[in-house]
Amino acid sequence: RESVHGMWSSRTVFIMATIGSAVGLGNIWKFPYITGEYGGGAFVLVYLLCIALIGIPIMMAEILLGRRGRSSPIQTMKRLADEQGASRVWSLVGYSGVIAGFLILSFYSVVAGWALAYVFQTASGGLNAITAEGAASVFGDLVGSPGQLLVWHSVFMLMTIAVVARGVRHGLERAVTILMPALLVMLFVMVAYAYVEGDFASGVAFLFNVDFARVFELCTGEGTQVSCRFSGEPMLVAMGHAFFTLSLGLGAIMAYGAYVPAHASITGDTITIAIADTVVALLAGLAIFPLVFGNGLEPGAGPGLIFQTLPIAFGIMPGGQLFGTVFFVLLVFAAWSSSISLVEPAVAWLVEVRRWSRLTAAFLIGLFAWILGIGSALSFN
């Protein structure tokens, strides 16, 4: 049985599409800053264990369910429940995933809009020789302006709708076959730049030197005022990020699984996807932390690491304008490949149940996510 929405043309395309769903802001924006906040190598170790022991089995299950149902997550759970004589309450699993993806997209689009704004800010030389106060001012002006945030939020949402509306083969598949290779090339370019211009040894040590005590500690303060206490928070954050970065529980993986060729190896493909996603996250760390340490900046700067701390490094380094632009384009591409997977489950359901065209369904879902995202955009100002 084939999905009414079409099928991936090959197993390779499915792997690329699912990697595109998994690789997003979680890898390049969130992973570096939470690694900085929770102590580096110790946090990375817990994160890798969560990927291996929890993330991979759940991803296998989602792909298997999607391939068996060949429909949107909601319809898949209804169909499988009927086949097994089980309660249709199981469809709530599908509804919860679709709703979660929709809610995430509403703020995801706003943050991706920041990245779009920084592409133009960096390319125009607006970050050249910028100071810490200047970088904070640029970011503050952006998030403090409702008009700017709404414009960039709107542009990114239109980019997402344009891809999903064209369907599996002409939209999703074509997008990921362009975005993913481009993303990987840019990421390797940034790692090479960090190797040449940054303190690469310190970046590697921060990411991979494990202090087992830090796995169960939460440290606060700076310099000689740092205090640490026993806490399970780093472990919970690592597990939560493993779910987020692999797009688990959002309906996206189940939806993509519905378009998988019958001969694909779910076990092998899942392991490949998880490894690729993890490698991208680690490469992002290797691209960012050497620049941070090489310029005497703070790795635990939190969510502002990408938008306030890193621009300082790009502003004073040789070739910073060019490579800073490349970095933020990379961030936009990562967000774009993930956002289309967040829209797809809801769009697929409307096409199946309401018999709407993909264009109408994509526009409606995008419009509602855009409206909800206004709340995120206005919450900063």
C-alpha positions as CSV (number, residue, x, y, z in Angstrom):
1,R,0.0,0.0,0.0
2,E,1.2,3.5,-0.9
3,S,0.4,6.8,0.7
4,V,-2.0,9.1,-1.1
5,H,0.6,11.8,-0.8
6,G,3.2,10.0,-2.8
7,M,6.4,8.2,-1.8
8,W,10.1,9.1,-1.4
9,S,11.8,8.2,-4.6
10,S,14.5,6.2,-2.8
11,R,15.8,5.1,0.6
12,T,18.6,7.7,0.3
13,V,16.1,10.5,-0.1
14,F,14.1,9.3,2.9
15,I,17.3,9.3,5.0
16,M,18.1,12.8,3.9
17,A,14.6,14.1,4.5
18,T,14.5,12.6,8.0
19,I,18.0,14.0,8.8
20,G,16.7,17.3,7.6
21,S,13.8,17.0,10.0
22,A,16.1,16.1,12.9
23,V,18.9,18.7,12.0
24,G,17.6,22.1,12.9
25,L,17.9,24.9,15.4
26,G,18.2,22.3,18.1
27,N,21.6,21.3,16.7
28,I,23.1,24.6,15.8
29,W,21.4,27.1,18.1
30,K,20.3,25.1,21.2
31,F,22.9,22.3,21.5
32,P,25.9,24.6,21.8
33,Y,24.4,26.9,24.4
34,I,23.0,24.2,26.6
35,T,26.3,22.4,26.4
36,G,27.9,25.6,27.6
37,E,25.4,26.0,30.4
38,Y,25.8,22.4,31.7
39,G,29.5,21.9,31.7
40,G,30.6,20.7,28.3
41,G,31.8,17.1,28.0
42,A,29.8,15.7,30.9
43,F,26.6,17.0,29.4
44,V,27.6,15.7,25.9
45,L,28.1,12.2,27.4
46,V,24.7,12.1,28.9
47,Y,23.1,13.5,25.7
48,L,24.8,10.7,23.6
49,L,23.6,8.0,26.0
50,C,20.0,9.4,25.7
51,I,20.2,9.3,21.9
52,A,21.5,5.7,21.9
53,L,19.2,4.2,24.6
54,I,16.0,6.2,24.2
55,G,16.0,8.3,21.0
56,I,16.9,5.5,18.5
57,P,14.3,3.0,19.8
58,I,11.5,5.6,19.8
59,M,12.5,6.8,16.3
60,M,12.4,3.2,15.0
61,A,8.9,2.8,16.5
62,E,7.6,6.0,14.9
63,I,9.0,5.1,11.4
64,L,7.5,1.6,11.7
65,L,4.1,3.0,12.7
66,G,4.2,5.5,9.8
67,R,5.2,2.9,7.2
68,R,2.5,0.5,8.5
69,G,-0.3,3.1,8.4
70,R,0.8,5.0,5.2
71,S,-1.2,8.1,6.4
72,S,-0.9,11.2,8.6
73,P,-0.1,10.3,12.2
74,I,-3.7,10.8,13.3
75,Q,-5.2,8.6,10.5
76,T,-2.3,6.1,11.0
77,M,-3.2,5.6,14.7
78,K,-6.9,5.3,13.9
79,R,-6.2,2.7,11.2
80,L,-3.9,0.6,13.3
81,A,-6.2,0.7,16.3
82,D,-9.1,-0.6,14.0
83,E,-6.9,-3.3,12.6
84,Q,-6.0,-4.5,16.1
85,G,-9.5,-4.1,17.5
86,A,-8.2,-1.5,19.9
87,S,-9.9,1.7,21.1
88,R,-9.8,4.7,18.8
89,V,-8.5,6.6,21.8
90,W,-5.1,5.6,20.4
91,S,-5.6,8.4,17.8
92,L,-4.8,10.8,20.6
93,V,-1.2,9.8,20.1
94,G,-1.4,11.2,16.6
95,Y,-3.3,14.3,17.6
96,S,-0.9,15.1,20.4
97,G,2.1,14.9,18.0
98,V,0.5,17.1,15.3
99,I,-0.5,19.7,17.9
100,A,3.0,19.6,19.5
101,G,4.6,20.2,16.1
102,F,2.2,23.0,15.3
103,L,3.0,24.7,18.7
104,I,6.7,24.4,18.2
105,L,6.5,25.8,14.7
106,S,4.9,28.9,16.0
107,F,7.9,30.0,18.0
108,Y,10.5,28.1,15.8
109,S,9.5,30.5,13.0
110,V,10.2,33.5,15.2
111,V,13.7,32.3,16.1
112,A,14.4,31.3,12.5
113,G,13.4,34.9,11.7
114,W,16.2,36.1,13.9
115,A,18.7,34.1,11.9
116,L,17.3,35.5,8.6
117,A,17.7,39.1,10.0
118,Y,21.3,38.3,11.0
119,V,22.1,37.0,7.5
120,F,21.5,40.5,6.2
121,Q,22.9,42.2,9.2
122,T,26.2,40.3,8.9
123,A,26.4,40.5,5.1
124,S,26.0,44.3,5.1
125,G,28.9,44.7,7.5
126,G,26.7,45.6,10.5
127,L,28.6,43.4,12.9
128,N,32.2,44.4,11.8
129,A,34.4,45.4,14.8
130,I,31.3,45.2,17.0
131,T,31.8,45.3,20.8
132,A,29.9,43.3,23.5
133,E,27.7,46.3,24.1
134,G,27.1,46.8,20.4
135,A,26.2,43.1,19.9
136,A,23.7,43.3,22.8
137,S,22.3,46.5,21.3
138,V,21.8,44.9,17.8
139,F,20.0,41.9,19.3
140,G,18.0,44.1,21.7
141,D,16.9,46.3,18.8
142,L,15.8,43.3,16.8
143,V,13.7,41.6,19.5
144,G,12.5,45.0,20.8
145,S,11.0,45.8,17.4
146,P,7.6,44.1,16.8
147,G,7.6,45.2,13.2
148,Q,10.9,43.6,12.4
149,L,10.1,40.4,14.2
150,L,6.8,40.0,12.4
151,V,8.3,40.7,9.0
152,W,11.0,38.0,9.4
153,H,8.5,35.6,11.1
154,S,6.3,36.1,8.0
155,V,9.0,35.6,5.5
156,F,10.2,32.3,7.1
157,M,6.6,31.0,7.4
158,L,6.1,31.7,3.7
159,M,9.3,29.9,2.8
160,T,8.0,26.8,4.8
161,I,4.5,26.9,3.2
162,A,6.0,27.2,-0.3
163,V,7.8,23.9,0.1
164,V,5.1,21.8,1.8
165,A,2.4,23.0,-0.7
166,R,4.3,21.4,-3.6
167,G,3.9,17.8,-2.1
168,V,6.3,15.0,-1.3
169,R,8.2,14.7,-4.5
170,H,8.2,18.2,-5.8
171,G,8.3,20.0,-2.5
172,L,9.8,18.1,0.5
173,E,12.1,15.9,-1.5
174,R,13.4,18.6,-3.8
175,A,14.0,20.9,-0.8
176,V,16.0,18.4,1.3
177,T,18.2,17.3,-1.7
178,I,19.3,20.9,-2.0
179,L,19.3,22.0,1.7
180,M,21.1,19.1,3.3
181,P,24.2,18.9,1.1
182,A,24.5,22.7,1.2
183,L,24.1,22.7,5.0
184,L,26.8,20.1,5.4
185,V,29.2,21.9,3.1
186,M,28.7,25.2,5.1
187,L,29.2,23.4,8.4
188,F,32.5,21.9,7.3
189,V,33.6,25.3,6.1
190,M,32.8,26.8,9.5
191,V,34.7,24.0,11.3
192,A,37.7,24.6,9.1
193,Y,37.4,28.4,9.8
194,A,37.2,27.7,13.5
195,Y,40.3,25.5,13.3
196,V,42.3,28.2,11.6
197,E,41.1,31.3,13.4
198,G,39.9,30.0,16.8
199,D,41.3,28.1,19.8
200,F,40.4,24.6,18.4
201,A,42.2,22.7,21.2
202,S,40.1,24.4,23.9
203,G,36.9,23.8,22.0
204,V,37.7,20.1,21.6
205,A,38.6,19.9,25.3
206,F,35.4,21.6,26.3
207,L,33.2,19.3,24.2
208,F,34.9,16.0,24.9
209,N,36.8,16.1,28.3
210,V,34.3,14.5,30.7
211,D,34.2,15.4,34.4
212,F,31.8,12.8,35.8
213,A,31.0,14.9,38.8
214,R,29.4,17.5,36.5
215,V,26.9,15.0,35.2
216,F,25.0,15.2,38.5
217,E,25.9,18.9,39.3
218,L,24.3,22.2,38.5
219,C,26.8,25.0,38.8
220,T,25.9,28.7,39.0
221,G,27.9,31.9,39.3
222,E,31.1,33.1,37.6
223,G,34.9,33.0,38.3
224,T,35.7,32.4,42.0
225,Q,32.0,32.7,42.9
226,V,30.9,29.5,41.2
227,S,28.9,27.1,43.4
228,C,27.7,23.6,42.5
229,R,25.0,21.4,43.9
230,F,23.7,17.9,43.2
231,S,21.0,18.1,40.6
232,G,19.4,15.8,38.0
233,E,18.6,18.8,35.8
234,P,21.5,18.3,33.4
235,M,20.3,14.8,32.7
236,L,16.7,15.8,32.2
237,V,17.8,18.6,29.8
238,A,19.9,16.2,27.9
239,M,17.0,13.7,27.5
240,G,14.6,16.5,26.5
241,H,17.1,17.7,24.0
242,A,17.5,14.2,22.6
243,F,13.7,14.2,21.9
244,F,13.7,17.7,20.4
245,T,16.7,17.3,18.2
246,L,15.5,14.0,16.7
247,S,11.9,15.4,16.2
248,L,10.4,12.7,18.3
249,G,6.8,12.9,19.5
250,L,5.9,15.6,17.0
251,G,4.3,13.5,14.3
252,A,7.1,14.5,11.8
253,I,9.0,11.2,11.9
254,M,5.7,9.2,11.7
255,A,4.6,11.3,8.7
256,Y,7.9,10.8,6.9
257,G,7.8,7.1,7.7
258,A,4.5,6.9,5.8
259,Y,6.4,7.7,2.6
260,V,9.2,5.2,3.1
261,P,9.8,2.5,0.4
262,A,8.7,-0.9,1.6
263,H,12.2,-2.4,1.2
264,A,13.9,0.2,3.4
265,S,15.7,-1.1,6.6
266,I,14.2,0.8,9.5
267,T,16.9,-0.3,11.9
268,G,19.8,0.7,9.7
269,D,18.2,3.9,8.5
270,T,17.3,5.0,12.0
271,I,20.9,4.5,13.3
272,T,22.2,6.4,10.2
273,I,19.8,9.3,10.9
274,A,20.7,9.4,14.6
275,I,24.4,9.3,14.0
276,A,24.2,12.0,11.3
277,D,22.1,14.3,13.6
278,T,24.6,13.8,16.5
279,V,27.6,14.5,14.2
280,V,26.0,17.7,13.0
281,A,25.4,18.8,16.6
282,L,29.0,18.0,17.5
283,L,30.3,19.8,14.4
284,A,28.3,22.8,15.3
285,G,30.0,22.8,18.7
286,L,33.4,22.5,17.0
287,A,32.5,25.4,14.8
288,I,31.3,27.6,17.6
289,F,33.4,26.9,20.8
290,P,36.9,27.4,19.3
291,L,35.7,30.9,18.1
292,V,34.3,31.6,21.6
293,F,37.4,30.5,23.4
294,G,39.8,32.1,20.9
295,N,38.2,35.5,21.6
296,G,38.0,35.2,25.3
297,L,34.2,34.9,25.3
298,E,31.8,33.1,27.7
299,P,30.7,29.6,26.5
300,G,27.8,29.5,29.0
301,A,26.2,32.6,27.6
302,G,22.8,30.8,27.2
303,P,20.4,31.5,24.3
304,G,22.4,34.6,23.4
305,L,25.5,32.6,22.5
306,I,24.7,32.6,18.8
307,F,23.1,36.0,18.5
308,Q,25.1,38.1,21.0
309,T,28.4,36.3,21.8
310,L,29.4,34.8,18.5
311,P,28.8,38.1,16.5
312,I,31.6,39.7,18.6
313,A,34.0,37.0,17.4
314,F,32.9,37.4,13.7
315,G,33.2,41.1,14.1
316,I,36.9,41.1,15.0
317,M,38.3,38.0,13.1
318,P,39.8,38.0,9.6
319,G,37.0,37.1,7.1
320,G,34.4,37.4,9.8
321,Q,31.9,39.2,7.6
322,L,31.9,36.4,5.0
323,F,32.0,33.5,7.4
324,G,29.5,35.1,9.8
325,T,27.1,35.4,6.8
326,V,27.8,31.7,5.9
327,F,27.1,30.7,9.5
328,F,23.7,32.4,9.7
329,V,22.7,31.1,6.3
330,L,23.6,27.7,7.7
331,L,21.3,28.4,10.6
332,V,18.4,29.4,8.3
333,F,18.8,26.2,6.2
334,A,18.8,24.0,9.3
335,A,15.6,25.7,10.5
336,W,14.0,25.5,7.1
337,S,14.6,21.7,6.7
338,S,13.0,21.1,10.1
339,S,10.1,23.5,9.8
340,I,8.7,21.7,6.7
341,S,8.5,18.5,8.7
342,L,6.6,20.2,11.5
343,V,3.9,21.4,9.0
344,E,3.6,18.1,7.0
345,P,1.6,16.0,9.6
346,A,-1.2,18.6,9.9
347,V,-1.3,19.2,6.2
348,A,-1.4,15.5,5.4
349,W,-4.3,15.1,7.8
350,L,-6.3,17.9,6.2
351,V,-5.7,16.5,2.7
352,E,-6.9,13.0,3.8
353,V,-9.9,14.0,5.9
354,R,-11.1,17.2,4.3
355,R,-10.0,16.4,0.8
356,W,-8.4,19.9,0.5
357,S,-5.6,20.6,-1.9
358,R,-2.1,20.7,-0.4
359,L,-1.8,24.4,-1.3
360,T,-5.0,25.2,0.7
361,A,-4.0,23.0,3.6
362,A,-0.5,24.3,3.8
363,F,-1.6,27.9,3.7
364,L,-4.2,27.4,6.4
365,I,-1.8,25.6,8.8
366,G,0.9,28.1,8.1
367,L,-1.5,31.0,8.7
368,F,-2.6,29.6,12.1
369,A,1.0,28.9,13.1
370,W,1.9,32.5,12.0
371,I,-0.9,34.0,14.1
372,L,0.1,31.9,17.1
373,G,3.7,33.0,16.5
374,I,2.7,36.6,16.9
375,G,2.4,35.9,20.6
376,S,6.1,34.7,20.7
377,A,7.2,37.7,18.7
378,L,5.4,40.2,20.9
379,S,6.6,38.5,24.1
380,F,10.0,40.1,23.7
381,N,8.8,43.7,23.6
